Amino acid sequence: MRLTETGLCLAALLPLLAGCAEYNTDCTGLVANPEQEIGFLGEDVPLERTYARHANNALGQLAADAMRNARTGTSGTNPTELGVFNGGGIRSEGICVTRTRFPRGVITRGEMHEVILFSNVVTVLDLTGAEVRAMFENSVSLLLPEGEPLVPPSGSGRFLHISEGSALTVDCTRPPGSRVTDLSIGGRDVLSGGDDEVYRVALSSFLLSGGDGYSMLAGLANDEARQPLQAQEFGGSDARLTAEYLNATYPASSASSGPGLRVEPRITFVGCAQP
């Protein structure tokens, strides 16, 4: 647990340790090989709420990519088109250390599990165009307009990061419910598509339970018509899938030869407050 690095007194640390096993079995105190170097960050990655919940974030994008690429046993049928990861799943406070950023360089398994903290089950299922649009309107509904101060702990955990191959434009000058002005999934224009158009999406059990206002998703994992399939590897955990995807895609060994993990401009913000 590296108690000497926490900066926390024992009285403050004990409640965190007691709660750790309640909501996450992959926190630093329990994850195997916490000192194992699993990835290389090509630039500093900010972790504060204003960055995780108001802007494109490299770790949020990594998690969304990991979910999209999770093996579900579909053998090439109904391939996953989109992965989404809620900004509330990135926790700067961690269990062991509070961080404002990860510096450019090598990252360990323990460090990853302090920040991608919660272990939610990943399920891939079919969503309609109407549901996808409603999902993203909820995602951006609490973003602040340009000029509003982003004062910590500003930001709603409902904000979704999206996987590679998809793009979103949000206009914060418009009222909530009509802010998504452009949305494509795998090259398909969702806004011009029909309400019944089907998209194959990877989501966490938290979102599929209706958490953070995602009532349009509640219960869909139990609807066999949606062809729900749980991620097969690493217990289906979004936290573990993200760590392993980092290890496979941007390994620590690539520090001298590869670009490393970097943020991409997948979401375009118009008239929105930015950190």
N, C-alpha and C positions, 0 to 999 in steps of 0.2 A: 504493500500500500504506500510505501515511501512516505511515512508520516512526517519526516523532516522537511518535506517540500510543501506540505499543505498550508502552513501558516495558520492553521486552525488550532485552537486549544482543544483539549480532550473533551471537555463538556460540549463544545459545539460539534465535534466530530461524531460522537456516539449516536445522536439521532439520525445522522446521515447513514451511518453504517447499518443501523437497525432497519432503516427503510429500504436499504439497497436491495435486499433479497425479495422484498415485497413486490417491486415492480420491474426488476431487471436482473436476470441471472448472469449477465455478461459485463457487469461493472468491473472496474479495475481490480477489486479485491477478490474476484472470483474467476475472471477470464484466465485461460491458460496462456502461459508464455507472454506476460505483459510487456517484457522488455524486447520481444522480437521485433525487428525492424521490418515493416510490411509495406511501406510506400514512400514515395518521394513527391514532395510538394514543390512545384516549379515557381511558386510565388507565395508571399504571405497570404494567409487565409483568415479574414476577420471572423470572429465568433460571436460578437455581441448581438443582442436582439435586433438592433437597428439594421444590422447587415444581414442577419439570417431571415428577417421577416419583412424587409422592405426592398430587397435588391437581389440580383443574381448572386449566388454564393457557390463556390467551388465544391464544398462538401455536400450541400443540398443537391447539386447537379450530379455528383458522384453517386449519392444514394438513389436518386431517381434512375440513373443509368443501370445501377446494380439490380434494381427491381425489374426494370424492363428486360434485362438479360437473364433473369433468374430462370433456371431450368424447371419446367412444370410437367414434363413428360408428354408434351403435345406432339412430339415427333414431326414438327414442321407444319402441323395444322393449327389454324387460328393463332398465328404468331402474335406476340405481344407488340403493340404499336406505341404504347406510351407508358411510362412510369412516372408517378408523382410522389413527392416527399414533402411533408409539411414542415415549415420552418421551425415550428415548436419542437421538432425532434432534434434540433441542434442546441446543445446546452453548454454555454460557456462556463457555468458554475461547476459542472462535473461532480464527481464524488470525492476526488482527492485534491484537485487543484482548480482554482478559478483562473481562467485565461481570457484575455481579450482577443487573442489571435494565436494561430499556429504560424511560426516563422517558416520561411522557405527552407526546405531541407528534408531530412529523413524523419518519418513519423513512426512510432511504435504501436503495437497492437493495444497496449494498455491505454495510451493516449487517445487512440481512436474511440475506444469504448467508454472513455470518460465524457466524450463530446457527443457522439451518436449513442445516446445513453439508453434509450428505451428499446426493449426487444418486442416488436410487434410482428405478427405473422403476416406474410405477404401472400395475397391471393390475386390471381389474374382472372378477369371475368369480362363479359360484354356489357358495355354501357351504350345507351342511345345518344344521338346527337343532342337531344334536349337535356339529358342528364349531364353530359359533359359540359355544356354551356352553363348550366346551373351550378355545377361544381366549381367552375372557374370564376363565375360571378361571386360566389361565396368567398373564394380564395382572395380576391382583391377588394372585397367590400369595405374593409377597414383600413386600407391604405390611406395615408394622409395626403392631402393636396400639397402642391408646391407652395412653399412659404411657411407651412406649419413646422414648428420645431420637432425634431425627432429626439425627444428627451428620454433616456433610459428610465424605466424598462419599456419604452414605447414599442408597439408592434404586436400583432395577433399571430399566434401560432398556426392559424388556419392558412396562412400564405403558402402556396404550393410552388415548389421547384419542379422543373420538368426535364424529361430525358432528352438526349440528343435526337435530332431529327424532327423535333416539334418546335413551334414558335408561337409566342403570345404577345399581343400588344394591349396594354391597359392604359386608359385615359382617365386620370383622376380628376379632371375638370367635370366629368359626367357624374350623375348621381349613382350610388350603389344600385346594382341590378342591371345597369346598362354601360358598364365600364369596359367590357371586353370588346375591342373594335377589330381585332384580327386574331384568328386562332387556326393553326394548321397542325395536323397530326400525321406524321409520315408523308407529308406532301398533300394531304387531303384538306381542303378548306372546310372547316367545321361550321362556320357561320353561314355559308351558302348551302351546306348540306341539309338534308331533311331531318326532321325531328326523330325519325325512326332509323336513320343511318346508324350502323353498329361499329363501335370502336373497341378494340381489345386493350384493356388497361390493367396495369399492376398497381394495387393499392394496399395500404396497411390495414390491419384489423382495427386500428384506432379510428381511421376514417370510415371504414365499413360498419362501425358501430354507431355512426352518426356524430362522433366527437367533433368539437370546434364548429358546430353549425352545419355539418354535412348530413342533414336529415334526408336529403335526396338519395343517399347511399345506404342508409340504415336497412339492414336485413337482406341486402342483395346477395351477399355471400351464400345465403341459404336457398337461393332461387336457382334450381337446376337448369332452368331455361337460359340462364346467363352463362352456362358452362364454366362454373367456377373451378379453378384448379389451384391448389396451394403449391408454393415454391417447395421443391423437394430437398434442396441441399441446406445444410447448416440449420436444420430445424425450421426452415422457412423464415428465420428471423431477419428483419430488415437491418439490424445492427451488424449481425455476422455476415450477411450477404454483402454489405457495403465494405466491410474490412477486407473480405476475401477478394472482392472485385478490385479494390485499390491495389492489393498485393499482385493480382494478375495483370492489371492494366498499367499501373505506374509503380513497379516494384522499386524497393530501395536500391537494388543493384543498378538501376538506370540513372542514378544521381549524376554520373559522369558522362552519360551519353544521350539521355532523353530529356524532353522538355518538362516532364513532370506534370502533375495535376495543376490546371489553371482554369479560372472562371471563363465562361463563354457568354456572349450576349444573347441568350435564348429568349429572355423576356425584355420587351421594349417598354419603357415607362414614359408616358406623356403627361406632363403637368402634375407629376407625383413628387412628393418630398423624397429626397435621396440622401443617404448617409455620406 
